[in-house]
Amino acid sequence: MEVNLSRFYRDKGDSVSYLAAHKDGKVSIHKRAVCFNSVLHHPGEYEITCLPSGDRNSAPPLAYQRFFRELHRCGVIPRGVEVGFRNRRNSLTIPQRGWGYHPVFITLSLYRHADCHGKSILGRTMSLYGNLRREGVHFLQCLHWSLVNTPFCTYHSCFNVGGTHPYEEGLSKAKQLKYGIAIAAYGKLKQCEKNKLTGNNSVMMFHSLAKGLKDIRVSAVDEILDPKYAEFYENPDLARK
């Protein structure tokens, strides 16, 4: 499925820029960083503000804000995350509230995709959702499809679909719904439950959630967008074994 996007969306490199304010008052600035590693050892101790690594936004501010509004609605990122527009640039701030590793890293991963893949992930997702929501397709189905169809390094993301895979299951995840439904299942958890999820590897955390789901396969990647699968994203408990 080909999605036509305007010239206002663009993809760029994989680097990120952010400001990290530790609870002890120390502030560090990271421009065009390879990853968010400096804050991930103790993520709940920082207020993290992300800004585009270049001088241009990768997506129009309204589409950018709608993208994160839907992620809020689905429970994938915490309600306290602030999405704004600073000095004519799209911004995202994670407050210092003691959140666990997974809520922070998942939010940072989604920011990276919005900033670095403004056309292929953010733009595609919002275009698909705008065209298909009336048919009953869930927002997370559109995000899942966009992730599957975008090459990216999964060392820098919590989503093990599409691109280069450091884990053994690889692209097989692109042809079934379990991983996308696991993201929906995560979104249904309470914030306190998300903070208690163990491990510093969000990819494997999603795999653990997926293990409790039925082996729901699709014959082609485009079938992820079939409205008949929307009920599993709306209510992941339907997919429990």
N, C-alpha and C positions, 0 to 999 in steps of 0.2 A: 504494500500500500504506500503510495507516494503522497506526501503532504506538501503542499506549496506554502512557503513562508515568505514573508516580505523581506526587504533588505534591512529592516530594522532589527532582525535577529541575526546573531553571528556566533560562530564557534571560534575559540582561540586555543592557546596552549593549555597546559595542565597546572600552571602555577597559581598560587593564591596569595592574597595580601590580607593581613589582619593585625589588630592591636590587641594585646592581652594584658589586662590589669589584674594582678594578683591581689588577694585579700590583704596582704601585708603592705600594699601600697606601691609595689614595684610594677612598672609598666614597661613592656617590651613591644617593639614595632617590627613586624616581619613583612618585607616587601618581596613579591614574586618568590615566595617560599615553595619548596617542593611539596611539603606536607604540613600538617598541623601537629606534628609530633611534640613540639615544645610544650603544649598545653594538655596533652592526652594522658600524661602520667598521673596528674591530679586535676582532672577537668572541672570538678565541682568547686575548685578554689579560685577560678578565674571568671572575670567578665570578658567576653571575647567579642570584638567588633570586626566584622568582615566587610571589605570594600573591594570593588573591582581592581584587579591587578594591573589593568591598563587605564588609559584615559577615557575610555568609552564603555558604556553599558552594553552588555550582551543581549539585553532584551528591553523593550519599553517598560517604564516603571509600573504602569497599570497591569500589564501581563505578569510581571515579576511579583507584584503584590498578590495578584489572584492565585498564582501558583502556590505561594506559601500559605495563603488563606485556606486553600483546599487541603494542604498537608496538615494544617492545624485541625481542620474539620475532621479529617480521617484519623487524627490522634497520632500521626507518625512523628510530628515534632511537638515539643511542649508548648503549652499556651503562653508561657511567659516570654517566649522568643519574640523580639521586636523586629519587624521588617519595615524599613523606611527609605528615605531619599535624602542623602546628605551631600551637600555641595554638588548637586546635579548627578549624583551617582547612587545606584541601588546599594542599600546597606542591610546588614543583618547583625543583630546584637543578641548574644546569649548571656543572660544575667548570671551573676555569681550567687547561686542558690543551693549549692551542694548536690547538684544532680549527678547521677552515676555516669559511668563511661558511655554506655550505649545511647542514652538520650542526647548526649553532647556530640558524639562522633557521628551519629546518624544525621543530626542537624547540619553538622559541618560538611558531611558528604553531599547532602542535598544542595547546600550552598555552592559547593565546588561544581556540581553539575549545572546549576543555574547560571553560574558565572562563566565557566569554561565551555559549557555546551548549551549556550543560549538558544541556538537554532535547533540542534538535533535532539535535545532532551526537553528543555523548558518549552520552546516554541512548538515542537511536535506534540508534546503532551497537551498543551492548552488548545491547539488547533483541533486535535482529535476529540478532546472532551467537548469543545464547543460544537462540533459537528455530530457527535454520537450520544451525548447525554440524554437527548430526547428519546433515543432508542433503548435507554436503560443501561447503557455502558457506564461502569463505575470509573471514577477518576483514577483509581489505582491500576485499573486495567490499562488505561492510556499511558500511565507512567511506566508500567511494566513493559509494554510494547516498545516504548521509546528507548528504554534502557537496553532491551534485547537487541535493538537495531542500531546501537551506537557503539563503535569500538572505543574502549577506554581502558586504562590500567586499573584493575581492581585492587591493586595494592593501596590505592588512594581512595577507595570507596567501600562502603559496607554492602554494596549490592553485587552479588556474584553472578551477574548475567551480562552477556555482551562483552566484547573486548578481550583482554589478556587475562587469563585465569591462573592465579598462583595455587589454587586448590584443585584437588583431583577430579571433582565432579564436572568442572568445566561447562562447556556449552550445552550439555544435556539438560541443564536447568532452563535453557531458553525455550525448550519445546514442551514444557509442562507448566501447570498453573501453581504447583505447590509452593514455589518460592514467592510468587506474587501474593498468594493467599497468606503465607507466613508473615509478610509485611503488614497485611490487613489485620492479622491476629495480634501482632505486636501493637498496632494502633488501638486495639480494643482494651488493652491492659490499662489499669490505673497507673498514675505516675509513680506511686510508691512501689508498685510491682515492677515497673521498668527499672527503677533505681536498684532493685535487689537482684536483677539478672546478673549472673556471675560471668567472669571472664572478660578479658580485654581484646576480644575479637568478635566484632558484630556480625561478620559474615557467618561464622560458625554458630553464633547465637540464633540467626535466622534459620540455619540448617537444622538446629535442634528443634525449633518450633515446627519446621516443615515435617520432621519425622513423625509427628503426631497426626499428620493429615493423610487422607486417602491419596493414592497414586493417580491423580487426575492428569491425564496426558492429552495433548492436542496434536493433531497431525501436521499442522503448519503454524509457524509463528503468528501469522495474521489472525488465526482463530482465537488468540488471546482476547481479541476485541469482540468476540461473539457475545451478544447480550445474554445468552443462556448461562454464561459463567458469572454474571454480575452478582447473583445471589451469594456466591461463595465469598466475594469481596465484602459484600454488605454484612454477611453473617458467617464468619470463618468457622463457627462451631458446626455448620452443616457439613464441613469437609473433614471433621474429626473421624478417626477410625472407630 
